[in-house]
Amino acid sequence: MKSKMRLECVNKKKNVSKFWEYKILGSMVNVKYGRIGTFGNGLLIPLYQLNSNLKEKARKGYKEVKQKN
């Protein structure tokens, strides 16, 4: 599992343009989400919930985006 990742879901027909990203901080995960182009919202979730969140995002059509360093 990567220590950080950004996922995006874009569907121009449905006017959907969202992101969901995470960064692992020990036993917690800092999650940031919102519309692409905005700062978004943030929350902390326990590390054990990360896999289920990633599966849910994949099911909803989110794709991994390579981040610039």
N, C-alpha and C positions, 0 to 999 in steps of 0.2 A: 504494500500500500504506500502510495506517495505521501510525503509529508505535507504537500500542498497541491491543490489542483483547482482549475477554473472550468466550469461547464457553462455552456450557453444553449439556449433554445430560441431559434428564430423561425418564425412562420409569417411571411409577409401577407399571405391571404387572410390570416386571422389577426393581423396586427399584433403579433406576439414577438417580443424582443427582451428576453430575460436572461439573467446570469445567476449562478450559484457557485460560490467558491469556499474552500475551507483551508485551514492551516492547523495542523496538529500541534497542541501545546501540552505535552505530557499526557495525562489521562483525560484531558478535555480537548474539544475541537472548537476553534473560532470559526463560525460560519457567517458569511456575508452574502446577501441576496438582494435582488431588485431588478429594475429595468436597466438595460444596457444604456450607458451614458449618464447614469445617476450614481451617487455615492452608495446608495442602497442602505439596507438595514443589517444589523448584526445581532448575533446571539451566541451563547456557548452551549454546546451539547456534550454529553459524555461520549468518550471514544467508542464505547460498545455500540452506539447508535449509528455510527458513520456508515457501515456497510448497508444497513437497511435504507438509509437516506440516499446512498449512491444508486442502489437498485431502483428505488422509486424515481429518481431523476432520469435514469436510463429509460425506464418504461414510459416516461412522459416526453421523451424525445430530446433530452439534453445531450450534447456532445462535448467531449473534452476539447479545450482550446489551448494551444501552446502559448505559454506566457513568455513575454520578453524579459530578459534579465536586467 
